[in-house]
Amino acid sequence: MSDNGARPASAAGDGYRVALVGATGQVGGVMLQLLRERGFPAREVVPFASERSAGKEIEGVGVVQPLTEETIQGFDVAIFSAGGATSGEWAPKFAAAGAIVVDNSSKWRMDEDVPLVVAEVNPDALAETRKGIVANPNCSTMQMVVALKPLHDAAGIERLVISTYQAVSGTGRKGVDELLGQSHALLHGQDPDVAVYAHQIAFNALPHAGTFAPGDDHTDEERKLIGETRKILGDESIRVSATCVRVPVVNGHSEAVNVETREPLSPERARELLAAAPGVTVLDDPGAGIYPMAIEADGKDDVFVGRIRRDAGNERALDLWIVSDNLRKGAATNAIQLAELLHERGLLRAASAAA
């Protein structure tokens, strides 16, 4: 992998030029790792980050580039994990220069001209982009819809009631540092510093994952679950109730999801459908202590589902416990999977040729 600036896009069969924007961040680092692990056909990967990180060396990759009109030229695909403001400014510029953009921020997810895609759920939507941008869903939505897809196909979904238990890694390294720092302080009889979250997160649970917009009684994390789920599953009629909670877990989001289906669906049939679904692992023998846990999902790419049972108060509803690594499948892995699908479907070269 080279560390210098832009060159013309590589010839067909020669591997792609890949821009990774936000390469020095927590998710960006996982993306770089996965590009290597999964053998993405890249001739060159160029890391980009903010001005303060430009010039830094990333071992095995190269020197971090600043975002300028000159440095963004000549890429086949640009993978973004740099926040909504950066994506809003630079994703269209990469697209205009011929790259397909896979964006991990919330900036483009609900844009009607931008497909919101989960590899195992709605890959055909990749062909629908009219802006050269593909959006990666929010981490909590991502893992849930992978598990919901086979149930929705089989019986239709009428309503979802979701409670999330979100790890501090979802807030970035600063969230992890705060949890570990507060835990150390409390275990040593010291007062914990509170900076990242509204209250102490160590040994606590905050019914406040995300931010509250003025006048809204839902957080943005809850609104994402509602809107993104409907868009990905292609069904605006699904009723969604969501409560997002931040918990003192380093990595791995957990969700309790109540699924009311339109047609009858037994727990046994749901278990069969989930066991056969791509990207899903069923762990469901609670009497033996077998069920998904965040510490077991950490570092893995599958979505883990267990505690599959009938809702005791609703004959057309099931309860599920869904767990996944929010940095991998919830963000980085799906982004790389989308780049792989764009490659397999010949959509990367098409964008470069059009530009």
Secondary structure, 3 states (H helix, E strand, C coil): CCCCCCCCCCCCCCCEEEEEECCCCHHHHHHHHHHHHCCCCEEEEEEECCCCCCCCEECCCEECECCCCCCCCCCCEEEECCCHHHHHHHHHHHHHCCCEEEECCCCCCCCCCCCECCCCCCHHHHHHCCCCEEECCCHHHHHHHHHHHHHHHHHCEEEEEEEEEECHHHHCHHHHHHHHHHHHHHHCCCCCCCCCCCCCCCCCCECCCCCECCCCCCEHHHHHHHHHHHHHHCCCCCEEEEEEEECCCCCCEEEEEEEEECCCCCHHHHHHHHHHCCCEEECCEHHHCECCCHHHHCCCCCEEEEEEEECCCCCCEEEEEEEECCCHHHHHHHHHHHHHHHHHCCHHHHHHHHC
